[in-house]
């Protein structure tokens, strides 16, 4: 059973008793599914994930269109968001992930498109970047997997310039009864079966709905972002609340917590 002491602070995968164990489990899980990750994302979401990523791109396009923005796609996975960001800016967009096999897939995809996006392996809680060095950080479906959400937000505040923008695209909690029931049935019954058949890892696709269920609702994440030092914080629920796009800017003087 997960230690109650870490419940709500970050992801709590099966058997993880502390943040170090939680991070190790998540890294191993993503390493195992990396070769089939893109295919399963599009299959299991019926390609709606492409529309969600388009919402993310639209929200940050004003930053990308600046003359020389410093941009990081964090928890970049196989590089889907990174590629879209890079296509819409003249400066190289950095990508970071703590799972090496995911980065291998990202390198393969960016190289095939002749994109010069720098990719590096790093933990989101301890980024090898200077204070105040970034204009924009995007995270698509990766923030939920951090071992400590508050520590992650503080690290993002640290690395952003004053006024720098954060955009988090993440699964959320449907509001209507119909959406909660139908999505709950799909994610807890059908998704693990399909994911298991295609990837061979049922635990990975059992973890997905469990991690979503434990993740803070959109208003709670908004409050956490504000407490970490973000201003102009807002969120948009997508597809009935199955996903949410959260945005905010680093305050001129970050709050201390």
WODAKA-V329919 format. One record per residue. N is the residue number from 1. RES is the residue in one small letter. NEAR is the number of other C-alpha atoms within 10 Angstrom. D_FIRST is the distance of its C-alpha to the first C-alpha in whole Angstrom. Layout:
BEGIN
N_RES_NEAR_D_FIRST / N_RES_NEAR_D_FIRST
END
This chain:
BEGIN
1_x_9_0 / 2_x_14_4 / 3_x_11_6 / 4_x_11_9 / 5_x_9_12 / 6_x_17_11 / 7_x_15_11 / 8_x_15_14 / 9_x_18_16 / 10_x_25_15 / 11_x_27_13 / 12_x_31_10 / 13_x_24_10 / 14_x_16_7 / 15_x_12_6 / 16_x_19_8 / 17_x_17_8 / 18_x_18_11 / 19_x_17_14 / 20_x_10_16 / 21_x_16_13 / 22_x_23_12 / 23_x_22_16 / 24_x_15_16 / 25_x_17_14 / 26_x_22_16 / 27_x_18_20 / 28_x_14_19 / 29_x_17_18 / 30_x_18_22 / 31_x_17_24 / 32_x_17_23 / 33_x_20_24 / 34_x_22_27 / 35_x_16_30 / 36_x_13_29 / 37_x_20_28 / 38_x_15_31 / 39_x_13_32 / 40_x_19_28 / 41_x_15_28 / 42_x_13_32 / 43_x_14_31 / 44_x_16_28 / 45_x_11_30 / 46_x_10_33 / 47_x_13_34 / 48_x_15_34 / 49_x_16_32 / 50_x_15_35 / 51_x_12_36 / 52_x_18_33 / 53_x_18_34 / 54_x_13_38 / 55_x_16_37 / 56_x_24_35 / 57_x_18_39 / 58_x_9_41 / 59_x_14_39 / 60_x_18_40 / 61_x_13_43 / 62_x_11_45 / 63_x_18_43 / 64_x_22_44 / 65_x_13_47 / 66_x_13_48 / 67_x_10_50 / 68_x_13_48 / 69_x_17_44 / 70_x_20_42 / 71_x_26_39 / 72_x_25_35 / 73_x_25_33 / 74_x_28_30 / 75_x_27_27 / 76_x_27_30 / 77_x_29_28 / 78_x_25_31 / 79_x_27_34 / 80_x_17_34 / 81_x_21_34 / 82_x_29_36 / 83_x_20_39 / 84_x_15_40 / 85_x_24_40 / 86_x_20_42 / 87_x_13_44 / 88_x_15_45 / 89_x_19_46 / 90_x_14_48 / 91_x_18_46 / 92_x_19_43 / 93_x_25_40 / 94_x_20_37 / 95_x_28_34 / 96_x_25_31 / 97_x_24_28 / 98_x_22_25 / 99_x_24_25 / 100_x_19_28 / 101_x_20_28 / 102_x_25_28 / 103_x_24_31 / 104_x_16_33 / 105_x_18_33 / 106_x_25_34 / 107_x_21_37 / 108_x_13_38 / 109_x_16_38 / 110_x_20_40 / 111_x_12_42 / 112_x_9_44 / 113_x_10_45 / 114_x_9_46 / 115_x_16_44 / 116_x_14_44 / 117_x_21_41 / 118_x_13_39 / 119_x_21_36 / 120_x_17_34 / 121_x_16_30 / 122_x_17_28 / 123_x_17_25 / 124_x_22_25 / 125_x_17_24 / 126_x_11_27 / 127_x_17_30 / 128_x_12_33 / 129_x_12_35 / 130_x_10_38 / 131_x_14_37 / 132_x_16_39 / 133_x_15_40 / 134_x_23_39 / 135_x_23_40 / 136_x_25_37 / 137_x_22_34 / 138_x_26_32 / 139_x_23_29 / 140_x_23_28 / 141_x_19_25 / 142_x_18_23 / 143_x_23_23 / 144_x_23_19 / 145_x_21_18 / 146_x_22_19 / 147_x_26_16 / 148_x_22_18 / 149_x_22_20 / 150_x_20_23 / 151_x_17_23 / 152_x_20_24 / 153_x_21_26 / 154_x_21_28 / 155_x_18_29 / 156_x_28_30 / 157_x_27_32 / 158_x_21_33 / 159_x_21_35 / 160_x_26_36 / 161_x_20_40 / 162_x_19_41 / 163_x_19_41 / 164_x_24_39 / 165_x_26_37 / 166_x_25_33 / 167_x_23_33 / 168_x_21_29 / 169_x_25_29 / 170_x_22_25 / 171_x_27_24 / 172_x_22_24 / 173_x_22_24 / 174_x_22_27 / 175_x_12_29 / 176_x_10_31 / 177_x_9_29 / 178_x_11_31 / 179_x_16_29 / 180_x_16_26 / 181_x_12_26 / 182_x_11_28 / 183_x_16_26 / 184_x_17_22 / 185_x_12_24 / 186_x_14_25 / 187_x_19_22 / 188_x_16_19 / 189_x_13_22 / 190_x_13_24 / 191_x_20_23 / 192_x_20_21 / 193_x_16_23 / 194_x_17_26 / 195_x_23_24 / 196_x_15_23 / 197_x_10_27 / 198_x_14_28 / 199_x_18_26 / 200_x_15_24 / 201_x_17_21 / 202_x_16_19 / 203_x_14_15 / 204_x_20_17 / 205_x_22_19 / 206_x_20_16 / 207_x_19_14 / 208_x_18_17 / 209_x_20_17 / 210_x_16_13 / 211_x_17_14 / 212_x_20_18 / 213_x_14_16 / 214_x_17_14 / 215_x_25_17 / 216_x_20_20 / 217_x_16_23 / 218_x_22_26 / 219_x_12_28 / 220_x_11_25 / 221_x_18_25 / 222_x_20_29 / 223_x_13_28 / 224_x_18_26 / 225_x_26_29 / 226_x_21_31 / 227_x_17_30 / 228_x_23_29 / 229_x_23_33 / 230_x_29_34 / 231_x_19_37 / 232_x_14_38 / 233_x_20_34 / 234_x_18_34 / 235_x_17_32 / 236_x_14_34 / 237_x_19_32 / 238_x_19_32 / 239_x_13_33 / 240_x_15_32 / 241_x_19_29 / 242_x_17_27 / 243_x_21_27 / 244_x_25_29 / 245_x_24_31 / 246_x_23_31 / 247_x_23_34 / 248_x_21_35 / 249_x_24_37 / 250_x_29_37 / 251_x_20_39 / 252_x_13_42 / 253_x_10_40 / 254_x_17_36 / 255_x_14_35 / 256_x_8_33 / 257_x_8_30
END
